[in-house]
């Protein structure tokens, strides 16, 4: 693998040299963020190539008000809340789901929406609420599960809908326009579902190159090379270096399922506010599975921790080291923001791989280089 | 959370299947890839296969995951017998 990556990095350096200015690219996906660190690529990048993180970690972009709604649901004595493990430690205004569980709430960690539905079948006397987070990679699983609940009349099952769509968020970032971006590395496995063609508005309307890449080091460098080449040539196109897995049209079955079960909705993102058409709600036929409706939960406002700059981190406005809490008040063991909680969060990746923590680590008395990082990356359930 | 992992389909029953993920047996849904048959390689995410892929690509992806995650790839990915891949 390395012998293929080396020449590609050399080529990347050469093209960057030709550009002769700083090139700022956004890796949208949290898995890319981590892969860039893990593979050691970050330290091999040319000096004038800067990679910033984007709003592509589902845990990090979930608005605090939705965490609060999940905690409110979990606090009801009859409710069993089922969630992907990544969400357990995300702090809301009144603590986390993990804390709720410690205080007696029934919170179950599941690996699939279907496991949550199984819990509903096994516990017909208890309402089971599934916390539906994730982008287009994950949303079809929720859609298929809702259809199954509808077919089998599992009426004690419902979903707290927090699913989000990647492209509207990228377009919203470009419309705000305060972060200089020369191009995007598009998320590999979201693209399996939506297809490379879904990114055309970014290239056609906003004149930014965008390249779909997988997560292996060779894939990432090929993606960056394709982006910087486009910058050098003044082009803006959608390119796909992950064509072995990602097609132009995506997974039609999954997309049809999303269209059938959900409708686009305006939804709040951490730091980005409400973005029109960037979320998914249950279509009228399936609204009885909507947990917010069923339990008449009023979604409030976000009140993020005053020191937390996660919102600026996931929009490429600041790097984790620019946050005063990073590595001190906020560590993987005792996080105040979601980017330090999630295994794919930018702050957790920076912390784990020692970026920007020199002179900070341990000052809060809770950071440990390897132990904390392993816990952050493991996300074990 | 958007990471999908490669596995090989062992047997199919309607829109359910048993898949082999490096020796771990998983029950998955094939609703999103209805044309899979035993012997196919797929990417699995949140208990669902989301696409077919060539064996060479699958093996390359798994090699990378193993390299990147160390000797505890299955644990890190949240794979448990008859469970599902971590979302």
Interface residues (C-beta under 8 A of the other chain):
Chain A: X1 X29 X30 X31 X35 X38 X39 X56 X57 X58 X59 X84 X85 X86 X111 X112 X113 X114 X115 X133 X134 X135 X137 X138 X140 X141 X144 X187 X189 X190 X192 X193 X214 X215 X216 X217 X244 X245 X251 X253 X254 X257 X342 X343 X344 X377 X378 X379 X380 X381
Chain B: X1 X2 X3 X4 X29 X31 X32 X33 X34 X43 X45 X46 X47 X48 X50 X51 X53 X54 X57 X60 X61 X63 X64 X67 X68 X75 X76 X78 X80 X83 X84 X85 X86 X87
